[in-house]
Amino acid sequence: MRVLDFDGTIYDGESLLDFYLFTARKDPRVLHYLPVALFYAVRYRLGRVTLEQLDSAMRRVGSRYLRRLTSRPGFDMDRLVSQFWDANMHKIMDWYTPQADDVVVTASFDLVAGEACRRLGINHCIGSTLDLESLTVGYLNFGPDKPMHFQRTLGQEAAIDAFYTDSAFDLPMIDLARRAYLVEHGKVRRIK
């Protein structure tokens, strides 16, 4: 099977940031949460905060964002996600052609990335989770957690023939794969 990261690999950009900005156009009050989320995300990428610190911060910010977003009268998350992908499916990179056994393993929320995967015909999207009833983040599917969630979903014996990513943060998934490919600006290069 092929296993693929989503943002920067299949999707040209960061889908969660794009989704956040999309929701901010509908409710500018959610812009309040962007600085804190970006602060922790950038510091994590630079190695200045731990995964645990990032996880804790994103849980707090994510819950506050969800409360604000869902407080709008007549709010419908499924409709919002569908509208987002109606406007953004063109950002799926040209190099990518879905195959029947593709699996997406992403830090993006499965609620958002999962709709794009459904539209692409991908049956398995393993991403960070949201609980819309409690308005909390279930778990974040970053770096070292990706193999754990992958194996929990598909089994310890699931063999990865090829893994595609745009980031060295996916080294734990690269280590599980027989072959690995780096995607940079829509160009694919074998790295393992």
DRENTOR-403180 format. One record per residue: x, y negated, z of N, C-alpha, C in turn. Coordinates in nm, 3 decimals. Atoms other than C-alpha are relative to their C-alpha. Last residue first. Layout:
R    n.xx    n.yy    n.zz   ca.xx   ca.yy   ca.zz    c.xx    c.yy    c.zz
R       X       Y       Z       X       Y       Z       X       Y       Z
...
//
This chain:
R    n.xx    n.yy    n.zz   ca.xx   ca.yy   ca.zz    c.xx    c.yy    c.zz
R  -0.031  -0.126  -0.066   1.474  -0.562   0.066  -0.037   0.114  -0.094
R  -0.101   0.025  -0.102   1.480  -0.924  -0.051   0.035   0.126   0.078
R  -0.019  -0.112  -0.091   1.293  -0.893  -0.383   0.112  -0.032   0.099
R  -0.136  -0.055   0.007   1.206  -1.230  -0.533   0.015   0.111   0.102
R  -0.017  -0.118  -0.085   0.860  -1.368  -0.617   0.139   0.059  -0.023
R  -0.096  -0.092   0.061   0.814  -1.721  -0.753   0.027   0.113   0.099
R   0.067  -0.083   0.099   0.499  -1.914  -0.655   0.091   0.097  -0.073
R   0.057   0.084   0.105   0.693  -2.190  -0.481  -0.061   0.083  -0.113
R  -0.037   0.141  -0.014   0.891  -1.934  -0.282  -0.052  -0.077  -0.120
R   0.073   0.084   0.094   0.757  -1.582  -0.229   0.036  -0.145   0.031
R   0.015   0.137  -0.047   1.001  -1.344  -0.063  -0.068  -0.081  -0.110
R  -0.014   0.106   0.099   0.958  -0.975  -0.134  -0.023  -0.135   0.065
R   0.055   0.129  -0.043   1.001  -0.668   0.083   0.034  -0.105  -0.105
R  -0.054   0.110   0.080   1.047  -0.300   0.006  -0.063  -0.129   0.052
R  -0.103  -0.064   0.083   1.002   0.008   0.228   0.071  -0.105  -0.086
R   0.026  -0.025   0.142   0.818  -0.208   0.481   0.116   0.072  -0.069
R   0.089  -0.115   0.018   0.823  -0.188   0.861  -0.013   0.044  -0.146
R  -0.065  -0.120  -0.053   1.128  -0.416   0.897  -0.085   0.126  -0.018
R  -0.101  -0.040   0.099   0.965  -0.675   0.671   0.067   0.129   0.044
R   0.074  -0.071   0.105   0.670  -0.682   0.911   0.096   0.047  -0.110
R   0.055  -0.126  -0.054   0.894  -0.764   1.209  -0.081   0.079  -0.103
R  -0.100  -0.106  -0.006   1.087  -1.012   0.987  -0.055   0.128   0.063
R   0.064  -0.129   0.023   0.768  -1.213   0.924   0.100   0.116   0.001
R   0.075  -0.032  -0.121   0.911  -1.529   1.082  -0.069   0.136  -0.013
R  -0.082  -0.091  -0.080   1.158  -1.519   0.791  -0.069   0.034   0.132
R  -0.064   0.045  -0.122   0.881  -1.679   0.586   0.081   0.109   0.070
R  -0.073   0.123   0.031   0.715  -1.679   0.245   0.091  -0.040   0.115
R   0.007   0.109  -0.096   0.592  -1.322   0.262   0.072  -0.123  -0.052
R  -0.024   0.130   0.062   0.523  -1.010   0.056  -0.019  -0.110   0.105
R   0.051   0.110  -0.082   0.548  -0.654   0.193   0.043  -0.130  -0.066
R  -0.057   0.131   0.031   0.582  -0.348  -0.030  -0.066  -0.106   0.088
R  -0.090  -0.016   0.115   0.528   0.025   0.024   0.071  -0.132  -0.030
R  -0.002   0.122   0.081   0.388  -0.025   0.374   0.101   0.020  -0.112
R  -0.128   0.030   0.064   0.305   0.310   0.529  -0.012  -0.122  -0.090
R   0.020   0.080   0.123   0.017   0.345   0.773   0.135  -0.042  -0.056
R  -0.059  -0.068   0.115   0.120   0.617   1.022  -0.013  -0.080  -0.129
R  -0.147  -0.002  -0.012   0.064   0.405   1.334   0.067   0.058  -0.126
R  -0.062  -0.121  -0.053  -0.296   0.340   1.234   0.152  -0.007  -0.004
R  -0.012  -0.103   0.104  -0.473   0.087   1.010   0.067   0.128   0.045
R   0.111  -0.002   0.095  -0.612  -0.161   1.264   0.007   0.118  -0.095
R   0.124  -0.024  -0.075  -0.384  -0.098   1.563  -0.118   0.014  -0.095
R   0.005  -0.142  -0.036  -0.089  -0.063   1.325  -0.124   0.034   0.081
R   0.006  -0.080   0.123  -0.153  -0.403   1.164  -0.017   0.148   0.035
R   0.138   0.009   0.047  -0.228  -0.566   1.501  -0.020   0.081  -0.128
R   0.087  -0.062  -0.099   0.103  -0.442   1.644  -0.145  -0.001  -0.048
R  -0.005  -0.147   0.013   0.295  -0.521   1.326  -0.094   0.071   0.097
R   0.059  -0.050   0.125   0.162  -0.882   1.329   0.010   0.152  -0.014
R   0.130  -0.063  -0.024   0.236  -0.950   1.697  -0.060   0.061  -0.126
R  -0.015  -0.134  -0.058   0.608  -1.011   1.642  -0.132   0.071   0.028
R  -0.126  -0.074  -0.001   0.543  -1.297   1.400   0.000   0.138   0.060
R  -0.127   0.058   0.044   0.199  -1.449   1.471   0.113   0.102   0.008
R  -0.072  -0.105   0.071  -0.150  -1.297   1.489   0.128  -0.057  -0.061
R  -0.074   0.059   0.111  -0.313  -1.518   1.749   0.089   0.107  -0.059
R  -0.145  -0.015  -0.004  -0.573  -1.353   1.968   0.060  -0.069  -0.121
R  -0.017  -0.138  -0.047  -0.936  -1.405   2.062   0.148   0.034   0.014
R  -0.089  -0.074   0.088  -0.945  -1.784   2.034   0.018   0.139   0.060
R  -0.139  -0.020  -0.042  -1.244  -1.919   2.221   0.077   0.072  -0.109
R  -0.080   0.110   0.054  -1.584  -2.065   2.138   0.143   0.006   0.051
R  -0.064   0.063  -0.117  -1.762  -1.811   2.364   0.083  -0.122  -0.040
R   0.099   0.007  -0.109  -2.008  -1.716   2.088   0.059  -0.070   0.122
R   0.087   0.116   0.016  -1.777  -1.808   1.802  -0.107  -0.009   0.108
R   0.128  -0.046  -0.053  -1.506  -1.569   1.917  -0.092  -0.121  -0.002
R   0.080   0.097  -0.074  -1.211  -1.647   1.694  -0.125   0.069   0.050
R   0.144  -0.013  -0.015  -0.946  -1.407   1.570  -0.061  -0.114   0.082
R   0.034   0.049  -0.133  -0.599  -1.431   1.423  -0.152   0.000   0.010
R  -0.043   0.135  -0.034  -0.571  -1.230   1.107  -0.026  -0.031   0.146
R  -0.034  -0.006  -0.142  -0.593  -0.881   0.966   0.058  -0.135   0.037
R  -0.063   0.127  -0.036  -0.772  -0.898   0.631   0.020   0.002   0.151
R  -0.058   0.013  -0.134  -0.853  -0.554   0.491   0.071  -0.134   0.015
R   0.084  -0.058  -0.104  -1.095  -0.501   0.201   0.053  -0.019   0.142
R  -0.090  -0.061  -0.099  -0.938  -0.733  -0.055  -0.084   0.046   0.118
R   0.020  -0.145   0.001  -1.181  -0.798  -0.344   0.094   0.073   0.094
R  -0.104  -0.061   0.082  -1.055  -1.152  -0.411  -0.015   0.152  -0.010
R   0.019   0.047   0.138  -1.379  -1.308  -0.286   0.102   0.061  -0.095
R   0.124  -0.061   0.051  -1.360  -1.094   0.028  -0.021  -0.039  -0.145
R  -0.029  -0.140   0.030  -0.997  -1.201   0.077  -0.123   0.070  -0.057
R  -0.079   0.001   0.124  -1.095  -1.568   0.050   0.031   0.144  -0.041
R   0.092   0.033   0.110  -1.369  -1.508   0.308   0.074  -0.004  -0.134
R   0.081  -0.116   0.037  -1.126  -1.327   0.536  -0.098  -0.027  -0.113
R  -0.072  -0.077   0.103  -0.882  -1.617   0.531  -0.082   0.120  -0.047
R  -0.029   0.085   0.115  -1.134  -1.836   0.717   0.066   0.081  -0.112
R   0.125   0.063   0.042  -1.295  -1.598   0.968   0.020  -0.082  -0.127
R   0.066  -0.094   0.091  -0.974  -1.397   0.985  -0.132  -0.054  -0.051
R   0.115  -0.066  -0.061  -0.803  -1.697   1.136  -0.071   0.087  -0.102
R   0.125   0.074   0.019  -0.468  -1.769   0.981  -0.115   0.077   0.062
R   0.023   0.076  -0.124  -0.168  -1.590   1.133  -0.127  -0.082  -0.011
R  -0.021   0.143  -0.003  -0.192  -1.342   0.847  -0.019  -0.059   0.138
R  -0.032   0.015  -0.142  -0.180  -0.976   0.753   0.046  -0.144   0.018
R  -0.052   0.130  -0.039  -0.352  -0.922   0.417   0.020   0.000   0.151
R   0.036   0.037  -0.136  -0.390  -0.563   0.297   0.063  -0.136   0.027
R  -0.066   0.115  -0.064  -0.387  -0.459  -0.067  -0.056  -0.023   0.140
R  -0.046  -0.033  -0.135  -0.512  -0.106  -0.151   0.073  -0.116   0.070
R   0.101  -0.066  -0.083  -0.731  -0.192  -0.450   0.046   0.024   0.143
R   0.003  -0.143   0.026  -0.488  -0.440  -0.605  -0.091   0.065   0.104
R   0.041  -0.096  -0.103  -0.530  -0.817  -0.620   0.005   0.144  -0.049
R   0.112  -0.074   0.057  -0.329  -1.012  -0.880  -0.039   0.107   0.103
R   0.071  -0.104  -0.075  -0.101  -1.273  -0.726  -0.118   0.056  -0.078
R  -0.075  -0.126   0.001   0.151  -1.459  -0.942  -0.083   0.115   0.057
R   0.013  -0.073   0.127  -0.103  -1.733  -1.018   0.071   0.135   0.001
R  -0.113   0.011   0.093  -0.124  -1.850  -0.657  -0.016   0.093  -0.121
R  -0.058  -0.133  -0.001  -0.463  -1.882  -0.487   0.105   0.002  -0.111
R  -0.134   0.002  -0.061  -0.508  -2.259  -0.462   0.058   0.140   0.020
R  -0.098   0.030   0.105  -0.800  -2.254  -0.710   0.143  -0.001   0.055
R  -0.045  -0.126   0.060  -1.001  -2.084  -0.437   0.103  -0.023  -0.110
R  -0.143  -0.029  -0.012  -1.007  -2.421  -0.257   0.047   0.133  -0.060
R  -0.088   0.111   0.039  -1.336  -2.605  -0.317   0.147   0.038  -0.008
R   0.049   0.048   0.129  -1.569  -2.305  -0.315   0.093  -0.108  -0.054
R  -0.059  -0.084   0.105  -1.344  -2.173  -0.039  -0.054  -0.033  -0.139
R  -0.145   0.020   0.006  -1.427  -2.465   0.189   0.062   0.081  -0.114
R  -0.022   0.128   0.069  -1.797  -2.448   0.105   0.150  -0.028  -0.015
R   0.031  -0.022   0.141  -1.799  -2.080   0.205   0.023  -0.126  -0.082
R  -0.112  -0.078   0.056  -1.623  -2.158   0.533  -0.023   0.025  -0.148
R  -0.117   0.087   0.004  -1.879  -2.430   0.610   0.120   0.070  -0.063
R   0.021   0.095   0.111  -2.174  -2.206   0.518   0.122  -0.091  -0.016
R  -0.010  -0.075   0.126  -2.042  -1.929   0.742  -0.016  -0.091  -0.120
R  -0.140  -0.030   0.030  -1.981  -2.176   1.026   0.015   0.075  -0.133
R  -0.001  -0.137   0.053  -2.338  -2.314   1.023   0.142   0.031  -0.047
R  -0.130  -0.056   0.038  -2.394  -2.631   1.230  -0.014   0.145  -0.044
R   0.012  -0.080   0.121  -2.754  -2.755   1.226   0.130   0.063  -0.046
R   0.133  -0.060   0.023  -2.682  -3.031   1.477  -0.001   0.077  -0.133
R   0.080   0.073   0.099  -2.307  -3.083   1.525  -0.136   0.068  -0.017
R   0.100   0.081  -0.070  -2.173  -2.928   1.847  -0.089  -0.080  -0.096
R   0.128  -0.069  -0.004  -1.999  -2.653   1.650  -0.109  -0.079   0.071
R   0.049  -0.031   0.133  -1.706  -2.872   1.551  -0.142   0.058   0.004
R   0.035   0.125   0.069  -1.651  -3.023   1.894  -0.067   0.030  -0.133
R   0.112   0.061  -0.072  -1.664  -2.689   2.075  -0.048  -0.126  -0.071
R   0.122  -0.076   0.030  -1.448  -2.528   1.807  -0.121  -0.059   0.071
R   0.038   0.028   0.139  -1.184  -2.803   1.836  -0.132   0.071  -0.034
R   0.053   0.136   0.001  -1.176  -2.771   2.215  -0.050  -0.039  -0.139
R   0.130  -0.001  -0.069  -1.136  -2.394   2.192  -0.065  -0.138  -0.001
R   0.099  -0.069   0.083  -0.863  -2.421   1.931  -0.138   0.001   0.064
R   0.040   0.090   0.108  -0.671  -2.682   2.130  -0.108   0.063  -0.085
R   0.065   0.118  -0.058  -0.661  -2.466   2.442  -0.054  -0.091  -0.109
R   0.125  -0.044  -0.062  -0.590  -2.141   2.256  -0.078  -0.119   0.056
R   0.097  -0.019   0.107  -0.334  -2.314   2.036  -0.134   0.050   0.053
R   0.042   0.131   0.051  -0.146  -2.442   2.341  -0.108   0.015  -0.108
R   0.078   0.069  -0.103  -0.135  -2.101   2.509  -0.054  -0.134  -0.050
R   0.126  -0.072  -0.017  -0.023  -1.920   2.193  -0.090  -0.074   0.100
R   0.081   0.031   0.117   0.244  -2.181   2.120  -0.138   0.064   0.015
R   0.040   0.140  -0.014   0.378  -2.149   2.475  -0.088  -0.043  -0.117
R   0.099   0.007  -0.109   0.377  -1.768   2.448  -0.049  -0.143   0.020
R   0.126  -0.048   0.054   0.550  -1.781   2.109  -0.110  -0.008   0.106
R   0.013  -0.145   0.016   0.822  -1.986   2.270  -0.136   0.034  -0.063
R   0.098  -0.055  -0.094   0.882  -2.355   2.215  -0.012   0.149  -0.030
R  -0.004   0.079  -0.122   1.186  -2.525   2.063  -0.109   0.035   0.101
R  -0.054  -0.080  -0.108   1.258  -2.269   1.790   0.005  -0.072   0.134
R  -0.138   0.044  -0.028   1.214  -2.520   1.509   0.064   0.079   0.114
R  -0.081  -0.025   0.121   0.906  -2.338   1.377   0.147  -0.036   0.020
R  -0.018  -0.145   0.009   0.767  -2.335   1.732   0.088   0.034  -0.121
R  -0.099  -0.038  -0.102   0.827  -2.709   1.769   0.025   0.151   0.000
R  -0.133   0.044   0.047   0.646  -2.771   1.440   0.108   0.042   0.099
R  -0.035  -0.080   0.118   0.344  -2.564   1.546   0.140  -0.035  -0.050
R  -0.042  -0.134  -0.040   0.337  -2.717   1.894   0.040   0.086  -0.118
R  -0.114   0.010  -0.091   0.334  -3.079   1.775   0.051   0.140   0.036
R  -0.121   0.018   0.082   0.103  -2.997   1.484   0.125  -0.006   0.085
R  -0.024  -0.123   0.075  -0.163  -2.858   1.718   0.126  -0.009  -0.084
R  -0.047  -0.102  -0.094  -0.131  -3.153   1.957   0.032   0.130  -0.074
R  -0.135   0.027  -0.050  -0.150  -3.412   1.679   0.054   0.109   0.094
R  -0.110  -0.024   0.092  -0.447  -3.243   1.504   0.138  -0.028   0.059
R  -0.074  -0.120  -0.038  -0.693  -3.225   1.794   0.123   0.027  -0.087
R  -0.062   0.015  -0.132  -0.835  -3.580   1.777   0.093   0.116   0.034
R  -0.138   0.047   0.024  -0.906  -3.536   1.408   0.079  -0.015   0.129
R  -0.092  -0.112  -0.022  -1.212  -3.333   1.518   0.146  -0.040  -0.026
R  -0.036  -0.014  -0.141  -1.410  -3.656   1.561   0.099   0.113   0.025
R  -0.131   0.060  -0.032  -1.393  -3.712   1.185   0.040   0.012   0.147
R   0.014   0.051  -0.137  -1.683  -3.468   1.133   0.135  -0.056   0.044
R   0.140  -0.015  -0.038  -1.743  -3.368   0.769  -0.027  -0.056   0.140
R   0.078   0.085   0.091  -1.411  -3.501   0.642  -0.148   0.005   0.034
R  -0.013   0.139  -0.048  -1.251  -3.352   0.954  -0.073  -0.097  -0.093
R   0.101   0.021  -0.104  -1.386  -3.009   0.854   0.005  -0.144   0.053
R   0.132  -0.011   0.062  -1.190  -3.021   0.528  -0.109  -0.026   0.103
R   0.021   0.129   0.067  -0.880  -3.142   0.715  -0.136  -0.003  -0.071
R   0.015   0.102  -0.104  -0.909  -2.840   0.948  -0.028  -0.137  -0.063
R   0.134  -0.016  -0.054  -0.965  -2.607   0.655  -0.027  -0.106   0.106
R   0.095   0.047   0.102  -0.655  -2.743   0.480  -0.144   0.011   0.050
R  -0.013   0.145   0.005  -0.452  -2.702   0.799  -0.099  -0.057  -0.101
R   0.060   0.053  -0.122  -0.587  -2.350   0.841   0.010  -0.152   0.006
R   0.146   0.003   0.007  -0.522  -2.266   0.476  -0.064  -0.056   0.126
R   0.039  -0.054  -0.130  -0.156  -2.365   0.486  -0.153  -0.010   0.008
R   0.018   0.094  -0.109  -0.038  -2.417   0.130  -0.029   0.073   0.129
R  -0.097   0.109   0.015  -0.052  -2.233  -0.201  -0.027  -0.108   0.104
R   0.064   0.131   0.001  -0.242  -1.924  -0.089   0.106  -0.108  -0.005
R   0.111  -0.012   0.096  -0.099  -1.583  -0.177  -0.063  -0.138  -0.020
R  -0.032  -0.123   0.073   0.240  -1.633  -0.011  -0.104   0.024  -0.109
R  -0.131   0.015   0.064   0.245  -1.982   0.137   0.040   0.120  -0.083
R  -0.040   0.140   0.023  -0.042  -1.887   0.366   0.142  -0.008  -0.056
R   0.098   0.078   0.076  -0.155  -1.524   0.321   0.053  -0.139  -0.034
R   0.033   0.116  -0.080   0.106  -1.267   0.424  -0.096  -0.083  -0.086
R  -0.038   0.137   0.035   0.084  -0.959   0.211  -0.036  -0.097   0.110
R   0.044   0.083  -0.111   0.078  -0.584   0.255   0.054  -0.139  -0.026
R  -0.064   0.132  -0.008   0.096  -0.362  -0.051  -0.061  -0.073   0.118
R   0.084   0.118   0.000   0.000   0.000   0.000   0.088  -0.124   0.000
//
